[in-house]
Amino acid sequence: MKRQNIRKLILISAMLMFPITIYYLSPYVIIQGAIEGIITGSFVVFLLMLISSVFLGRLFCGYLCPAGMEK
């Protein structure tokens, strides 16, 4: 499979799973957890996304981010 086809498959999968994952990636969950004194999974995901985008740059934005679905 060509690299471009793999990229498209990953991006389409991320886009289709977005309605399912929106609650778990919600900043509201992070704030609610912080009020209760817990580190939520949503915080961990956001932290990993931040670190990967800083260090991997275009790899994250071009292959994993559903907003990167351009031609």
PyMOL Python script that loads the backbone (N, CA, C, O; Angstrom):
from pymol import cmd

cmd.read_pdbstr("""\
ATOM      1  N   MET A   1       0.840  -1.173   0.000  1.00  0.00           N
ATOM      2  CA  MET A   1       0.000   0.000   0.000  1.00  0.00           C
ATOM      3  C   MET A   1       0.895   1.250   0.000  1.00  0.00           C
ATOM      4  O   MET A   1       1.888   1.311   0.724  1.00  0.00           O
ATOM      5  N   LYS A   2       0.542   2.206  -0.791  1.00  0.00           N
ATOM      6  CA  LYS A   2       1.327   3.427  -0.847  1.00  0.00           C
ATOM      7  C   LYS A   2       1.162   4.239   0.438  1.00  0.00           C
ATOM      8  O   LYS A   2       0.147   4.143   1.127  1.00  0.00           O
ATOM      9  N   ARG A   3       2.175   5.031   0.738  1.00  0.00           N
ATOM     10  CA  ARG A   3       2.155   5.843   1.952  1.00  0.00           C
ATOM     11  C   ARG A   3       0.963   6.795   1.978  1.00  0.00           C
ATOM     12  O   ARG A   3       0.365   7.012   3.032  1.00  0.00           O
ATOM     13  N   GLN A   4       0.625   7.350   0.853  1.00  0.00           N
ATOM     14  CA  GLN A   4      -0.505   8.282   0.778  1.00  0.00           C
ATOM     15  C   GLN A   4      -1.822   7.571   1.089  1.00  0.00           C
ATOM     16  O   GLN A   4      -2.696   8.146   1.738  1.00  0.00           O
ATOM     17  N   ASN A   5      -1.969   6.344   0.639  1.00  0.00           N
ATOM     18  CA  ASN A   5      -3.194   5.584   0.931  1.00  0.00           C
ATOM     19  C   ASN A   5      -3.295   5.256   2.410  1.00  0.00           C
ATOM     20  O   ASN A   5      -4.386   5.285   2.979  1.00  0.00           O
ATOM     21  N   ILE A   6      -2.170   4.946   3.035  1.00  0.00           N
ATOM     22  CA  ILE A   6      -2.159   4.665   4.477  1.00  0.00           C
ATOM     23  C   ILE A   6      -2.555   5.926   5.241  1.00  0.00           C
ATOM     24  O   ILE A   6      -3.341   5.867   6.187  1.00  0.00           O
ATOM     25  N   ARG A   7      -2.006   7.059   4.825  1.00  0.00           N
ATOM     26  CA  ARG A   7      -2.337   8.343   5.459  1.00  0.00           C
ATOM     27  C   ARG A   7      -3.830   8.622   5.341  1.00  0.00           C
ATOM     28  O   ARG A   7      -4.466   9.004   6.324  1.00  0.00           O
ATOM     29  N   LYS A   8      -4.388   8.438   4.165  1.00  0.00           N
ATOM     30  CA  LYS A   8      -5.820   8.671   3.968  1.00  0.00           C
ATOM     31  C   LYS A   8      -6.660   7.754   4.851  1.00  0.00           C
ATOM     32  O   LYS A   8      -7.653   8.194   5.430  1.00  0.00           O
ATOM     33  N   LEU A   9      -6.271   6.482   4.959  1.00  0.00           N
ATOM     34  CA  LEU A   9      -6.996   5.528   5.794  1.00  0.00           C
ATOM     35  C   LEU A   9      -6.975   5.957   7.258  1.00  0.00           C
ATOM     36  O   LEU A   9      -7.999   5.891   7.938  1.00  0.00           O
ATOM     37  N   ILE A  10      -5.814   6.396   7.747  1.00  0.00           N
ATOM     38  CA  ILE A  10      -5.708   6.844   9.132  1.00  0.00           C
ATOM     39  C   ILE A  10      -6.565   8.086   9.370  1.00  0.00           C
ATOM     40  O   ILE A  10      -7.260   8.173  10.382  1.00  0.00           O
ATOM     41  N   LEU A  11      -6.520   9.038   8.454  1.00  0.00           N
ATOM     42  CA  LEU A  11      -7.278  10.272   8.619  1.00  0.00           C
ATOM     43  C   LEU A  11      -8.790  10.046   8.544  1.00  0.00           C
ATOM     44  O   LEU A  11      -9.549  10.643   9.308  1.00  0.00           O
ATOM     45  N   ILE A  12      -9.218   9.196   7.637  1.00  0.00           N
ATOM     46  CA  ILE A  12     -10.651   8.891   7.540  1.00  0.00           C
ATOM     47  C   ILE A  12     -11.123   8.153   8.793  1.00  0.00           C
ATOM     48  O   ILE A  12     -12.219   8.413   9.290  1.00  0.00           O
ATOM     49  N   SER A  13     -10.303   7.238   9.304  1.00  0.00           N
ATOM     50  CA  SER A  13     -10.650   6.531  10.543  1.00  0.00           C
ATOM     51  C   SER A  13     -10.774   7.513  11.705  1.00  0.00           C
ATOM     52  O   SER A  13     -11.713   7.424  12.497  1.00  0.00           O
ATOM     53  N   ALA A  14      -9.826   8.451  11.809  1.00  0.00           N
ATOM     54  CA  ALA A  14      -9.879   9.458  12.876  1.00  0.00           C
ATOM     55  C   ALA A  14     -11.133  10.312  12.748  1.00  0.00           C
ATOM     56  O   ALA A  14     -11.774  10.637  13.747  1.00  0.00           O
ATOM     57  N   MET A  15     -11.482  10.674  11.517  1.00  0.00           N
ATOM     58  CA  MET A  15     -12.673  11.494  11.296  1.00  0.00           C
ATOM     59  C   MET A  15     -13.944  10.730  11.675  1.00  0.00           C
ATOM     60  O   MET A  15     -14.849  11.305  12.280  1.00  0.00           O
ATOM     61  N   LEU A  16     -14.021   9.456  11.330  1.00  0.00           N
ATOM     62  CA  LEU A  16     -15.213   8.672  11.641  1.00  0.00           C
ATOM     63  C   LEU A  16     -15.344   8.382  13.135  1.00  0.00           C
ATOM     64  O   LEU A  16     -16.457   8.245  13.643  1.00  0.00           O
ATOM     65  N   MET A  17     -14.233   8.289  13.832  1.00  0.00           N
ATOM     66  CA  MET A  17     -14.266   8.021  15.274  1.00  0.00           C
ATOM     67  C   MET A  17     -14.450   9.299  16.093  1.00  0.00           C
ATOM     68  O   MET A  17     -14.634   9.226  17.308  1.00  0.00           O
ATOM     69  N   PHE A  18     -14.405  10.463  15.452  1.00  0.00           N
ATOM     70  CA  PHE A  18     -14.504  11.728  16.177  1.00  0.00           C
ATOM     71  C   PHE A  18     -15.749  11.846  17.048  1.00  0.00           C
ATOM     72  O   PHE A  18     -15.628  12.268  18.198  1.00  0.00           O
ATOM     73  N   PRO A  19     -16.957  11.492  16.554  1.00  0.00           N
ATOM     74  CA  PRO A  19     -18.134  11.598  17.444  1.00  0.00           C
ATOM     75  C   PRO A  19     -18.030  10.717  18.686  1.00  0.00           C
ATOM     76  O   PRO A  19     -18.605  11.038  19.726  1.00  0.00           O
ATOM     77  N   ILE A  20     -17.313   9.630  18.585  1.00  0.00           N
ATOM     78  CA  ILE A  20     -17.151   8.728  19.731  1.00  0.00           C
ATOM     79  C   ILE A  20     -16.142   9.299  20.721  1.00  0.00           C
ATOM     80  O   ILE A  20     -16.342   9.232  21.933  1.00  0.00           O
ATOM     81  N   THR A  21     -15.062   9.859  20.197  1.00  0.00           N
ATOM     82  CA  THR A  21     -13.977  10.315  21.057  1.00  0.00           C
ATOM     83  C   THR A  21     -14.121  11.757  21.541  1.00  0.00           C
ATOM     84  O   THR A  21     -13.332  12.194  22.380  1.00  0.00           O
ATOM     85  N   ILE A  22     -15.094  12.504  21.043  1.00  0.00           N
ATOM     86  CA  ILE A  22     -15.209  13.917  21.411  1.00  0.00           C
ATOM     87  C   ILE A  22     -15.384  14.096  22.917  1.00  0.00           C
ATOM     88  O   ILE A  22     -14.817  15.027  23.489  1.00  0.00           O
ATOM     89  N   TYR A  23     -16.142  13.241  23.561  1.00  0.00           N
ATOM     90  CA  TYR A  23     -16.330  13.381  25.007  1.00  0.00           C
ATOM     91  C   TYR A  23     -15.021  13.145  25.747  1.00  0.00           C
ATOM     92  O   TYR A  23     -14.703  13.860  26.697  1.00  0.00           O
ATOM     93  N   TYR A  24     -14.273  12.155  25.319  1.00  0.00           N
ATOM     94  CA  TYR A  24     -13.036  11.806  26.008  1.00  0.00           C
ATOM     95  C   TYR A  24     -11.926  12.821  25.752  1.00  0.00           C
ATOM     96  O   TYR A  24     -10.963  12.882  26.517  1.00  0.00           O
ATOM     97  N   LEU A  25     -12.040  13.610  24.701  1.00  0.00           N
ATOM     98  CA  LEU A  25     -11.050  14.643  24.415  1.00  0.00           C
ATOM     99  C   LEU A  25     -11.538  16.031  24.824  1.00  0.00           C
ATOM    100  O   LEU A  25     -10.915  17.038  24.488  1.00  0.00           O
ATOM    101  N   SER A  26     -12.633  16.077  25.538  1.00  0.00           N
ATOM    102  CA  SER A  26     -13.244  17.345  25.915  1.00  0.00           C
ATOM    103  C   SER A  26     -12.444  18.040  27.023  1.00  0.00           C
ATOM    104  O   SER A  26     -12.061  17.404  28.005  1.00  0.00           O
ATOM    105  N   PRO A  27     -12.194  19.333  26.867  1.00  0.00           N
ATOM    106  CA  PRO A  27     -11.529  20.078  27.936  1.00  0.00           C
ATOM    107  C   PRO A  27     -12.357  20.101  29.231  1.00  0.00           C
ATOM    108  O   PRO A  27     -11.803  20.251  30.321  1.00  0.00           O
ATOM    109  N   TYR A  28     -13.668  19.953  29.108  1.00  0.00           N
ATOM    110  CA  TYR A  28     -14.529  19.914  30.290  1.00  0.00           C
ATOM    111  C   TYR A  28     -14.136  18.759  31.211  1.00  0.00           C
ATOM    112  O   TYR A  28     -14.153  18.908  32.432  1.00  0.00           O
ATOM    113  N   VAL A  29     -13.787  17.619  30.638  1.00  0.00           N
ATOM    114  CA  VAL A  29     -13.397  16.459  31.433  1.00  0.00           C
ATOM    115  C   VAL A  29     -12.107  16.756  32.196  1.00  0.00           C
ATOM    116  O   VAL A  29     -11.960  16.351  33.349  1.00  0.00           O
ATOM    117  N   ILE A  30     -11.172  17.463  31.553  1.00  0.00           N
ATOM    118  CA  ILE A  30      -9.912  17.822  32.213  1.00  0.00           C
ATOM    119  C   ILE A  30     -10.180  18.749  33.397  1.00  0.00           C
ATOM    120  O   ILE A  30      -9.626  18.554  34.480  1.00  0.00           O
ATOM    121  N   ILE A  31     -11.027  19.753  33.191  1.00  0.00           N
ATOM    122  CA  ILE A  31     -11.332  20.703  34.258  1.00  0.00           C
ATOM    123  C   ILE A  31     -12.074  20.021  35.405  1.00  0.00           C
ATOM    124  O   ILE A  31     -11.784  20.270  36.576  1.00  0.00           O
ATOM    125  N   GLN A  32     -13.024  19.167  35.064  1.00  0.00           N
ATOM    126  CA  GLN A  32     -13.777  18.453  36.099  1.00  0.00           C
ATOM    127  C   GLN A  32     -12.846  17.550  36.913  1.00  0.00           C
ATOM    128  O   GLN A  32     -12.967  17.472  38.136  1.00  0.00           O
ATOM    129  N   GLY A  33     -11.921  16.871  36.239  1.00  0.00           N
ATOM    130  CA  GLY A  33     -10.950  16.039  36.943  1.00  0.00           C
ATOM    131  C   GLY A  33     -10.024  16.853  37.824  1.00  0.00           C
ATOM    132  O   GLY A  33      -9.688  16.429  38.929  1.00  0.00           O
ATOM    133  N   ALA A  34      -9.604  18.027  37.343  1.00  0.00           N
ATOM    134  CA  ALA A  34      -8.718  18.888  38.133  1.00  0.00           C
ATOM    135  C   ALA A  34      -9.417  19.385  39.397  1.00  0.00           C
ATOM    136  O   ALA A  34      -8.795  19.489  40.454  1.00  0.00           O
ATOM    137  N   ILE A  35     -10.701  19.687  39.288  1.00  0.00           N
ATOM    138  CA  ILE A  35     -11.462  20.125  40.461  1.00  0.00           C
ATOM    139  C   ILE A  35     -11.513  19.013  41.505  1.00  0.00           C
ATOM    140  O   ILE A  35     -11.456  19.269  42.708  1.00  0.00           O
ATOM    141  N   GLU A  36     -11.622  17.772  41.023  1.00  0.00           N
ATOM    142  CA  GLU A  36     -11.694  16.635  41.946  1.00  0.00           C
ATOM    143  C   GLU A  36     -10.313  16.110  42.330  1.00  0.00           C
ATOM    144  O   GLU A  36     -10.201  15.186  43.136  1.00  0.00           O
ATOM    145  N   GLY A  37      -9.255  16.701  41.753  1.00  0.00           N
ATOM    146  CA  GLY A  37      -7.893  16.313  42.118  1.00  0.00           C
ATOM    147  C   GLY A  37      -7.395  15.058  41.420  1.00  0.00           C
ATOM    148  O   GLY A  37      -6.537  14.356  41.956  1.00  0.00           O
ATOM    149  N   ILE A  38      -7.914  14.765  40.240  1.00  0.00           N
ATOM    150  CA  ILE A  38      -7.485  13.573  39.491  1.00  0.00           C
ATOM    151  C   ILE A  38      -6.923  13.985  38.131  1.00  0.00           C
ATOM    152  O   ILE A  38      -7.338  14.983  37.542  1.00  0.00           O
ATOM    153  N   ILE A  39      -5.982  13.199  37.659  1.00  0.00           N
ATOM    154  CA  ILE A  39      -5.471  13.383  36.300  1.00  0.00           C
ATOM    155  C   ILE A  39      -6.294  12.456  35.403  1.00  0.00           C
ATOM    156  O   ILE A  39      -6.266  11.235  35.560  1.00  0.00           O
ATOM    157  N   THR A  40      -7.011  13.044  34.482  1.00  0.00           N
ATOM    158  CA  THR A  40      -7.900  12.256  33.631  1.00  0.00           C
ATOM    159  C   THR A  40      -7.164  11.742  32.395  1.00  0.00           C
ATOM    160  O   THR A  40      -6.095  12.240  32.042  1.00  0.00           O
ATOM    161  N   GLY A  41      -7.743  10.757  31.755  1.00  0.00           N
ATOM    162  CA  GLY A  41      -7.190  10.228  30.512  1.00  0.00           C
ATOM    163  C   GLY A  41      -7.190  11.286  29.423  1.00  0.00           C
ATOM    164  O   GLY A  41      -6.312  11.291  28.560  1.00  0.00           O
ATOM    165  N   SER A  42      -8.161  12.174  29.455  1.00  0.00           N
ATOM    166  CA  SER A  42      -8.241  13.257  28.485  1.00  0.00           C
ATOM    167  C   SER A  42      -7.017  14.174  28.607  1.00  0.00           C
ATOM    168  O   SER A  42      -6.473  14.623  27.599  1.00  0.00           O
ATOM    169  N   PHE A  43      -6.593  14.445  29.834  1.00  0.00           N
ATOM    170  CA  PHE A  43      -5.401  15.261  30.057  1.00  0.00           C
ATOM    171  C   PHE A  43      -4.161  14.575  29.494  1.00  0.00           C
ATOM    172  O   PHE A  43      -3.312  15.218  28.876  1.00  0.00           O
ATOM    173  N   VAL A  44      -4.066  13.281  29.709  1.00  0.00           N
ATOM    174  CA  VAL A  44      -2.923  12.514  29.207  1.00  0.00           C
ATOM    175  C   VAL A  44      -2.899  12.541  27.681  1.00  0.00           C
ATOM    176  O   VAL A  44      -1.837  12.704  27.079  1.00  0.00           O
ATOM    177  N   VAL A  45      -4.060  12.381  27.054  1.00  0.00           N
ATOM    178  CA  VAL A  45      -4.137  12.411  25.589  1.00  0.00           C
ATOM    179  C   VAL A  45      -3.729  13.780  25.060  1.00  0.00           C
ATOM    180  O   VAL A  45      -2.956  13.872  24.106  1.00  0.00           O
ATOM    181  N   PHE A  46      -4.248  14.852  25.679  1.00  0.00           N
ATOM    182  CA  PHE A  46      -3.877  16.196  25.253  1.00  0.00           C
ATOM    183  C   PHE A  46      -2.378  16.434  25.425  1.00  0.00           C
ATOM    184  O   PHE A  46      -1.742  17.048  24.569  1.00  0.00           O
ATOM    185  N   LEU A  47      -1.823  15.953  26.521  1.00  0.00           N
ATOM    186  CA  LEU A  47      -0.393  16.114  26.766  1.00  0.00           C
ATOM    187  C   LEU A  47       0.430  15.372  25.714  1.00  0.00           C
ATOM    188  O   LEU A  47       1.419  15.902  25.208  1.00  0.00           O
ATOM    189  N   LEU A  48       0.022  14.146  25.385  1.00  0.00           N
ATOM    190  CA  LEU A  48       0.727  13.379  24.352  1.00  0.00           C
ATOM    191  C   LEU A  48       0.601  14.037  22.979  1.00  0.00           C
ATOM    192  O   LEU A  48       1.552  14.031  22.198  1.00  0.00           O
ATOM    193  N   MET A  49      -0.568  14.603  22.686  1.00  0.00           N
ATOM    194  CA  MET A  49      -0.743  15.306  21.415  1.00  0.00           C
ATOM    195  C   MET A  49       0.150  16.538  21.352  1.00  0.00           C
ATOM    196  O   MET A  49       0.745  16.821  20.313  1.00  0.00           O
ATOM    197  N   LEU A  50       0.246  17.264  22.447  1.00  0.00           N
ATOM    198  CA  LEU A  50       1.097  18.450  22.489  1.00  0.00           C
ATOM    199  C   LEU A  50       2.563  18.076  22.290  1.00  0.00           C
ATOM    200  O   LEU A  50       3.260  18.686  21.479  1.00  0.00           O
ATOM    201  N   ILE A  51       3.023  17.083  23.025  1.00  0.00           N
ATOM    202  CA  ILE A  51       4.425  16.667  22.919  1.00  0.00           C
ATOM    203  C   ILE A  51       4.735  16.130  21.530  1.00  0.00           C
ATOM    204  O   ILE A  51       5.772  16.457  20.953  1.00  0.00           O
ATOM    205  N   SER A  52       3.843  15.312  20.992  1.00  0.00           N
ATOM    206  CA  SER A  52       4.106  14.752  19.664  1.00  0.00           C
ATOM    207  C   SER A  52       4.080  15.822  18.581  1.00  0.00           C
ATOM    208  O   SER A  52       4.845  15.743  17.620  1.00  0.00           O
ATOM    209  N   SER A  53       3.211  16.820  18.720  1.00  0.00           N
ATOM    210  CA  SER A  53       3.182  17.871  17.706  1.00  0.00           C
ATOM    211  C   SER A  53       4.405  18.768  17.804  1.00  0.00           C
ATOM    212  O   SER A  53       4.874  19.281  16.787  1.00  0.00           O
ATOM    213  N   VAL A  54       4.928  18.966  19.003  1.00  0.00           N
ATOM    214  CA  VAL A  54       6.124  19.787  19.159  1.00  0.00           C
ATOM    215  C   VAL A  54       7.348  19.066  18.590  1.00  0.00           C
ATOM    216  O   VAL A  54       8.144  19.666  17.867  1.00  0.00           O
ATOM    217  N   PHE A  55       7.498  17.785  18.916  1.00  0.00           N
ATOM    218  CA  PHE A  55       8.701  17.067  18.518  1.00  0.00           C
ATOM    219  C   PHE A  55       8.596  16.404  17.144  1.00  0.00           C
ATOM    220  O   PHE A  55       9.604  16.240  16.458  1.00  0.00           O
ATOM    221  N   LEU A  56       7.392  16.024  16.742  1.00  0.00           N
ATOM    222  CA  LEU A  56       7.242  15.338  15.467  1.00  0.00           C
ATOM    223  C   LEU A  56       6.701  16.253  14.372  1.00  0.00           C
ATOM    224  O   LEU A  56       6.758  15.909  13.191  1.00  0.00           O
ATOM    225  N   GLY A  57       6.183  17.404  14.754  1.00  0.00           N
ATOM    226  CA  GLY A  57       5.747  18.418  13.798  1.00  0.00           C
ATOM    227  C   GLY A  57       4.801  17.915  12.731  1.00  0.00           C
ATOM    228  O   GLY A  57       3.661  17.548  13.016  1.00  0.00           O
ATOM    229  N   ARG A  58       5.282  17.902  11.497  1.00  0.00           N
ATOM    230  CA  ARG A  58       4.433  17.553  10.357  1.00  0.00           C
ATOM    231  C   ARG A  58       3.949  16.107  10.410  1.00  0.00           C
ATOM    232  O   ARG A  58       2.895  15.794   9.855  1.00  0.00           O
ATOM    233  N   LEU A  59       4.688  15.232  11.059  1.00  0.00           N
ATOM    234  CA  LEU A  59       4.251  13.836  11.157  1.00  0.00           C
ATOM    235  C   LEU A  59       2.900  13.769  11.876  1.00  0.00           C
ATOM    236  O   LEU A  59       1.983  13.083  11.426  1.00  0.00           O
ATOM    237  N   PHE A  60       2.790  14.486  12.996  1.00  0.00           N
ATOM    238  CA  PHE A  60       1.518  14.489  13.723  1.00  0.00           C
ATOM    239  C   PHE A  60       0.438  15.196  12.919  1.00  0.00           C
ATOM    240  O   PHE A  60      -0.659  14.668  12.732  1.00  0.00           O
ATOM    241  N   CYS A  61       0.759  16.396  12.445  1.00  0.00           N
ATOM    242  CA  CYS A  61      -0.253  17.210  11.777  1.00  0.00           C
ATOM    243  C   CYS A  61      -0.686  16.614  10.425  1.00  0.00           C
ATOM    244  O   CYS A  61      -1.828  16.804  10.007  1.00  0.00           O
ATOM    245  N   GLY A  62       0.193  15.914   9.758  1.00  0.00           N
ATOM    246  CA  GLY A  62      -0.135  15.372   8.435  1.00  0.00           C
ATOM    247  C   GLY A  62      -0.714  13.971   8.467  1.00  0.00           C
ATOM    248  O   GLY A  62      -1.399  13.567   7.527  1.00  0.00           O
ATOM    249  N   TYR A  63      -0.451  13.217   9.536  1.00  0.00           N
ATOM    250  CA  TYR A  63      -0.880  11.829   9.543  1.00  0.00           C
ATOM    251  C   TYR A  63      -1.898  11.496  10.624  1.00  0.00           C
ATOM    252  O   TYR A  63      -2.726  10.610  10.415  1.00  0.00           O
ATOM    253  N   LEU A  64      -1.871  12.156  11.746  1.00  0.00           N
ATOM    254  CA  LEU A  64      -2.742  11.758  12.853  1.00  0.00           C
ATOM    255  C   LEU A  64      -3.877  12.726  13.139  1.00  0.00           C
ATOM    256  O   LEU A  64      -4.930  12.322  13.633  1.00  0.00           O
ATOM    257  N   CYS A  65      -3.675  13.981  12.838  1.00  0.00           N
ATOM    258  CA  CYS A  65      -4.683  14.989  13.154  1.00  0.00           C
ATOM    259  C   CYS A  65      -5.799  14.973  12.108  1.00  0.00           C
ATOM    260  O   CYS A  65      -5.527  15.137  10.919  1.00  0.00           O
ATOM    261  N   PRO A  66      -7.067  14.776  12.537  1.00  0.00           N
ATOM    262  CA  PRO A  66      -8.151  14.744  11.562  1.00  0.00           C
ATOM    263  C   PRO A  66      -8.329  16.078  10.843  1.00  0.00           C
ATOM    264  O   PRO A  66      -8.904  16.114   9.756  1.00  0.00           O
ATOM    265  N   ALA A  67      -7.852  17.162  11.421  1.00  0.00           N
ATOM    266  CA  ALA A  67      -7.953  18.457  10.761  1.00  0.00           C
ATOM    267  C   ALA A  67      -6.957  18.574   9.615  1.00  0.00           C
ATOM    268  O   ALA A  67      -7.046  19.511   8.821  1.00  0.00           O
ATOM    269  N   GLY A  68      -6.027  17.661   9.513  1.00  0.00           N
ATOM    270  CA  GLY A  68      -5.028  17.705   8.455  1.00  0.00           C
ATOM    271  C   GLY A  68      -5.473  17.005   7.181  1.00  0.00           C
ATOM    272  O   GLY A  68      -4.641  16.694   6.329  1.00  0.00           O
ATOM    273  N   MET A  69      -6.759  16.752   7.035  1.00  0.00           N
ATOM    274  CA  MET A  69      -7.254  16.014   5.878  1.00  0.00           C
ATOM    275  C   MET A  69      -7.365  16.905   4.662  1.00  0.00           C
ATOM    276  O   MET A  69      -8.455  17.339   4.291  1.00  0.00           O
ATOM    277  N   GLU A  70      -6.255  17.168   4.058  1.00  0.00           N
ATOM    278  CA  GLU A  70      -6.239  17.912   2.809  1.00  0.00           C
ATOM    279  C   GLU A  70      -5.799  16.967   1.714  1.00  0.00           C
ATOM    280  O   GLU A  70      -5.310  15.867   1.969  1.00  0.00           O
ATOM    281  N   LYS A  71      -5.981  17.416   0.516  1.00  0.00           N
ATOM    282  CA  LYS A  71      -5.596  16.582  -0.612  1.00  0.00           C
ATOM    283  C   LYS A  71      -4.115  16.427  -0.716  1.00  0.00           C
ATOM    284  O   LYS A  71      -3.627  15.749  -1.620  1.00  0.00           O
TER     285      LYS A  71
END
""", "prot")
cmd.dss("prot")
cmd.show_as("cartoon", "prot")
cmd.util.cbc("prot")
cmd.orient("prot")
